[in-house]
Amino acid sequence: MAISLSNPASYGEGILLICIFLTSSLFGMTSFQGISYFRNFSHDPFHFKIMVASVMILSTFHICLCWSFMYHYFIVEFGNDLSLLVGPWTIKVTIPISCVSETICHLFFVTRIWILSGKNKLVCGSIVTLELVHFASDIAFTVKCFQAVYFTQLTSTPGTRRLFLVCLSASLAADLCITFSMCYCLHRSRTGHGRTDTVLSNLIVYSIKTGIITALGDAIVLVAYLALPNNVAFFSIFEVTIELYANAVLTSLNTRTELRSRLAVYNSTEGSSNRTPIQHLDLETLPLDSPGKQWSAGERYSEFPRKAAVPSGAVALSKPLKIHKGATCFIPMGQYPGHGAETLFGNNVDRT
């Protein structure tokens, strides 16, 4: 196959450099999100921690590979125009790394749809099928990448071209299905309470933003692959997508603190006790007797433990303190962790 090197700059290594800088910036956000998660949600289920750790490890390994092949292109092979068309093994390994991270992200959101939809097998099964197609085609495309010597072989060979199109199309379809399913399930979970529905509306907006960003990344890779043959621009944009998916998962977990606070205040002011699917997404308030619990204003007296040990320094009131049912009890942030209303007011509390 004849390869023309009349204009080496047209093969997209400049775009690759820009995209790696962008990926590095997003990796900083991923690291910050991961550290914040382990600091703020140390009592999360073990499988959540494994998932977050896996995403962070894959992102770290990915950025190391990216700078390795950038060093190869711009330092080791500087001035060698032919090397611009040859992909080192490090750039090829990033394909399955990104695929695994994306699969983790999709499966995480599928589990949420499974809960919100009341275990809808049709919707969740369709998304899982799309993800299996994406994963299988991605692995097959990786094999083709290691067999090819030049990047042009990946776009000029019909079989390889169709394989990559199937991979990108399945990933894009999975993103759109997840977004629409999340929005539909959240909309269907509305309770009729205005302020609680506001939290649901915020979740819907967030789901749309997250789904559009990841879907847009896949769409740009697909367009670049079709519109710019014999160019590594599609590889450049593809390297950014892993950070988009990693941030989507970590942001979804870290925003629970704000949503929990809003839900606690809304429930206390509205007096709503109905358990809705939104509470199955780990947005309900944490148990007050959990270690490290930060109490916030708006938590209802009815949620306080009925029995609690009185510390030695507690001050007992001379007269019973009447707290009516449904009343809101405001507790200073971060004080008296692990104790109930009796700790604050002594045992002399009259529940009427």
LOSEDO-245197 format. One record per atom (N, C-alpha, C): x, y, z. Coordinates in steps of 0.2 Angstrom, whole numbers, plus 5000, padded with zeros to 4 digits. Example, Ala and Ser with C-alpha at 12.3 -4.5 7.8 and 13.67 -1.06 7.14 Angstrom:
BEGIN
506649725039;506249785039;506649845039;506449895035;506849955036;506450005039;
END
This chain:
BEGIN
500449945000;500050005000;500450065000;500350114995;500750174994;500550224999;500950255003;500850305008;501150365006;500850425005;501150485004;501250525010;501850555011;502050595016;502150665014;501850685009;501950755007;501750805012;501250795016;501050835022;501050805028;501550785032;501450745038;501050775043;500950845043;500550875048;499850865047;499650835041;498950825040;498650755043;499150715046;498950655049;498650655056;498550715059;498250725065;498550715072;499250715071;499650715078;499550775082;499450835078;499350895082;498650895086;498150865083;497550855086;497650805092;498050755091;498150705096;498450745102;498950785101;499250825107;498750865110;498350905107;497850945110;497350905115;497150845112;496650805115;497050765121;497650755121;498050725127;498050775133;498150845131;498150895136;497450895139;496950895135;496250895138;496150835142;496350775140;496250715144;496650725151;497250755151;497550765157;497250805162;496850865159;496550905163;495950875166;495550835162;494950795165;495250745170;495850715169;496050665174;496150695181;496350765181;496350795187;495750805190;495150815186;494550815189;494350745192;494550695188;494350625190;494750605197;495350625197;495650615204;495350655210;495150715208;494850755214;494250725216;493850695211;493150665212;493250605216;493750565214;493950505218;494150515225;494550555226;494750575233;494150595237;493750645234;493250665238;492750615240;492650565235;492150505237;492450465243;493050445243;493350405248;493350445255;493350515255;493350555261;492650565263;492150565259;491550585261;491050525262;491250465259;490750415258;491150345261;491450355266;491850295269;491450235271;490750255272;490350195274;489850175268;490050185262;489750155257;489850085256;489350045253;489449975252;490149965248;490449905250;491049885247;491149885240;490549865236;490549855229;490649925226;490349975229;490450045227;491150065227;491450055232;492250065233;492650035228;492449975227;492849935222;492749965215;492149985213;492050015207;492450085206;492350125211;492750185211;493450175210;493750135214;494450115214;494650095207;494250045204;494350025197;494450075192;493950125193;493850175188;494450225188;494750235195;495250275196;495950245193;495950175194;496550145192;496650145185;496050125181;496050125174;496250195171;495950245174;496050315172;496850335172;497150315178;497850325179;498250285174;498150225173;498450185168;498450215161;497850235160;497650265153;498050325152;498150375157;498450435156;499250425155;499450375159;500150355158;500350325151;499850285148;499950265142;499950315137;499550365138;499450425133;500150465133;500450475139;501050515138;501650475136;501550405137;502050365134;502150365126;501550365123;501550365116;501650435113;501450485117;501650555115;502450565116;502750545121;503450545121;503750505115;503450455113;503750415107;503650455101;503150495100;503050525094;503450595093;503450635099;503750695099;504450705101;504750645104;505450645107;505850595103;505650535104;506050475102;506050475094;505450485091;505450485084;505350555080;505650605084;505550675081;505950675075;505650705069;505950705063;505850645058;505550595061;505450535057;504650535055;504550565049;503850565047;503450505046;503850455044;503450385044;503150365050;503450385056;503250355062;502550385064;502350445061;501750475062;501150425060;501250375055;500750335053;500750265056;501250255061;501350195064;501150205071;500650165073;500450165080;500850125085;501150155090;501550105095;501050065099;501250015103;500849975106;500450005112;500750065115;500450095120;499750135118;499750155112;499150185110;498550135108;498850075106;498350025105;498049995112;498449995117;498149965123;497650015126;497650075125;497150125127;496450105125;496350065120;495750045117;495350005122;495649945124;495249905129;495249935136;495749975138;495650015144;495050055144;494950095139;494350135138;493750095138;493750045135;493150005134;492949975141;493449955145;493249925152;492949975156;493250035156;493050095160;492350115158;492150115151;491550135149;491050075151;491150015150;490749965152;490549965160;491049985164;490849995171;490350045172;490450105168;490050165169;489350145167;489250105161;488550085159;488250035163;488649995166;488249945171;488049975177;488450025179;488250065185;487550095184;487450125179;486850165177;486350115176;486450055173;485950005172;485649975179;486149975184;485849955190;485350005193;485550065192;485050115194;484350115191;484450105184;483850095180;483450035183;483749985184;483449915187;483049935193;483349975197;482949995204;482350035202;482550095199;482050145197;481450115193;481550065189;481050045184;480649985187;480849965193;480549905197;480749845193;481349835192;481649775189;481349765182;481349815177;481149805171;481649765166;481449705165;481949665162;482049685154;481549705151;481549725144;482049785143;481949835147;482449895146;483149885148;483249855154;483849835156;484249785152;483849735150;484149685145;484349715139;483949765136;484149795130;484849835130;484849865136;485449905137;486049855138;485949805142;486549755143;486749725136;486249705132;486449675125;486849725121;486649795121;487049845117;487749845120;487749845127;488449845130;488849785128;488549725128;488949665126;489149665119;488749695114;488949705107;489549755107;489449805111;490049855111;490649825113;490649795119;491249765122;491549715117;491149665114;491449615110;491749645104;491449695100;491649725095;492349765096;492349795102;492949835104;493549795105;493449735108;493949685109;494249665102;493749645097;493949625091;494349675087;494049745088;494449795084;495149805087;495249795094;495949795097;496349745094;496149685092;496549635089;496749655082;496249685078;496449715072;496949765072;496949805077;497449865078;498149835079;498149785083;498849755084;499049715078;498649695074;498849665067;499049715062;498749775062;498949825057;499549855059;499949885054;500549915055;500449995054;499950015050;499850085049;499150105051;499050165053;498350185055;497850185049;498150195043;497750195037;497450125036;497750075038;497450005037;496749995041;496650035046;496050035051;495450065047;495650115043;495050145039;494950125032;495450095029;495450075022;495150005021;495249965027;495049895026;494249885028;493849865023;493149865025;492949825031;493149765032;492949735038;493149765045;493749795045;493949835051;493549895052;493349925046;492949985046;492249975049;491949925047;491249905049;491249885056;491849855058;491849825065;491949885070;492249935068;492349995073;491650035073;491350035067;490750075067;490150035071;490149975071;489749935076;489949955083;490549955085;490749975091;490550035094;490650085090;490450155091;489650165091;489350135087;488650145086;488250105092;488550045095;488250015100;488350055107;488950085107;489050125113;488650195113;488550225108;488150285107;487450265109;487150205106;486450185107;486350175115;486850135118;486850125125;486750185129;487150235127;487150305131;486450335130;486150335124;485550365123;484950325127;485050265127;484550225130;484550235138;485150235141;485250245148;484950315150;485050365146;484850435147;484050435147;483750415141;483050415141;482750375146;482950315148;482650275153;482750305160;483350335162;483350365168;482850425169;482850465163;482350525163;481650495164;481450445161;480750425161;480550395168;481050355171;480950325177;480950375183;481350425182;481350485187;480650525187;480450535180;479850575179;479250535182;479250465181;478650425183;478650425191;479250435194;479350435202;479050495205;478750545202;478550605205;477950585210;478050615216;477550605221;476950655221;477050715218;476550765219;476750815224;477250805228;477450855233;477950895229;477850965229;478151005224;478951005225;479151015232;479851015233;480250955232;479850895234;480250835232;480250825225;479750845221;479850835214;480350885211;480550935215;481050975212;481750945212;481850895218;482450855218;482450805212;481850775210;481850735205;481950775198;481750835198;481850875192;482650885191;482950905197;483650915196;484050845194;483850785196;484050725194;483950715187;483450735184;483250725177;483750765173;483850835175;484250875172;484950855172;485150825178;485850795178;485950735173;485450695173;485450635169;485550655162;485150705160;485250725153;485950755151;486150795156;486850825155;487350775154;487350725159;487850665159;487750625153;487150605151;487050565145;487250605138;487150665138;487250705132;488050705131;488350725137;489150735136;489450665134;489250615137;489650545135;489350525128;488750535126;488550525119;488850565114;488950635116;489250675111;489950655110;490250635115;490950615114;491050555109;490550505110;490550445105;490350465098;489850515098;489650545091;490250575087;490650615091;491150655088;491750605085;491850555089;492350495087;492050465081;491450455080;491150415075;491150465068;491050525069;491050575063;491750585061;492250585066;492950595064;493150535060;492950475062;493150415059;492950405052;492250435051;492050435044;492250485040;492350545042;492550605038;493250615037;493650585041;494350595041;494750535040;494750505034;495050435034;495850455033;496250405035;496950415035;497250465040;496850475045;497050525050;496850495057;497350515062;497250485069;496750535073;496450575070;495950625074;495450585078;495150525075;494750485079;495050455085;495650435084;496050405090;496150465095;496250525093;496350575097;495750595102;495150595099;494550615102;494350555107;494450495104;494350435108;494650425115;495250455115;495650455121;495350495127;494950545125;494550595129;493950555133;493650505129;493050485131;493050445138;493650415140;493750375146;493650425152;493850485151;493850535157;493050555158;492750565152;492050585152;491650535156;491750465155;491350415158;491550415165;492250415167;492450415174;492150465178;492150525175;491850585179;491050575180;490750545175;490050535175;489850495181;490250435182;490150395188;490250425194;490850455195;491050485201;490650545203;490450585198;490050645200;489350625202;489050565199;488450545201;488450515209;489050495211;489050465218;489150525222;489550575220;489750635225;489150685226;488750685221;488150735222;487650715227;487750655229;487250625234;487150665240;487750695242;487750735248;487250795248;487250835242;486850895241;486150865241;486050815237;485350795236;485050765242;485450735246;485150705253;484950765257;485350815257;485150875261;484550905259;484450915252;483850945250;483250895251;483350835250;482750785252;482550785259;483050795264;482950795271;482550855273;482750915270;482350975271;481650975268;481550945262;480950945259;480450895262;480750845265;480350795268;480050825275;480550855278;480350885285;479850935284;479850975279;479451035279;478751015276;478750955272;478150935269;477850875273;478250845277;477950795281;477850735277;478150725272;478050665267;478450605270;478050545271;478350485273;478350435268;478050445262;478050395257;478750375254;478850315254;479550295251;479450285244;479850325240;479850325233;480450295230;480450285224;481050255221;481650295222;481650365223;482150405223;482650385229;482250365234;482650345240;483050275240;482850245234;483250185233;483950195230;484050265228;484650285224;485150305229;485050285236;485550305241;485550385242;484950415241;484850485243;484550495249;484250445253;483950455259;484450475264;484250505270;484750525275;485050465278;485650475280;486050425283;485750415290;485850355293;485650345300;486050395305;485650425310;485950475314;486550445319;486450375320;486950345324;487550315321;487650335314;488150305310;488750345312;489350315312;489950355314;490150415309;490350465312;490550525307;489950555304;489350545307;488750575304;488750655305;488650695300;488550765300;487850785301;487550805306;486850825307;486750895303;486250895300;486050955296;485350975298;485251045297;484551075299;484051045295;483451035298;482951005294;482750935296;483150895299;483050825301;482550815306;482050775305;481450775309;481550735316;481150765321;481250725327;481050655327;480650635322;480350565322;480950525319;481450555316;482050515314;482550505319;482550535325;482950525330;482950455334;483450435336;483350365340;482950375346;482550325348;482150335353;482550325360;483050285360;483450275366;484150295364;484450335369;485150355368;485450365375;486150345375;486450355382;486550425383;486550455389;486650525391;487350535393;487750575390;488450585392;488450615398;489050615402;489150635408;489050715409;489150745403;489150825403;488450845401;487950805400;487250825398;486950865403;486550915401;486150955406;485450945405;485150915411;484450905411;484050965413;483450965409;483051025410;482651015416;482451065420;482051065426;481351045424;481051065418;480451055416;480451015409;479950975408;479950935402;479850985396;480250965391;480251005385;479750965380;479251005378;478750975374;478950985366;478950925363;479150925356;478550895353;478150935349;477550905346;477750865340;477250815338;477350775333;477350815326;477850795322;477850835315;478350895316;478550915322;478950975323;479650965320;479951015318;480651005315;481151025320;481650985322;482151005327;482751015323;483051075324;483651095321;484251085326;484751055323;485351035327;485951065324;486351095327;486951125325;487351075321;487651095315;488051055311;488651025314;488650955314;489250925316;489350915323;488850935327;488850925335;488550865337;488750835343;488450775346;488350715341;488850695338;488750635333;488550575337;488050545334;487950475337;487450475343;487150535344;486650535350;485950565348;485450555351;484850575350;484550635353;483950655353;483650715356;483850715363;483850655367;483850655374;484550675376;485050665371;485750695373;485750765373;485350805369;485350875369;485050905375;484450875376;483950905381;483950865388;484350815388;484250765394;483650725393;483550685398;483050635397;482350665399;482350725401;481650755402;481350785396;481150745392;480850765385;480150735385;479650775384;478950755384;478750755377;478650695374;478450685367;477650685367;477350745364;476650745364;476450755357;
END
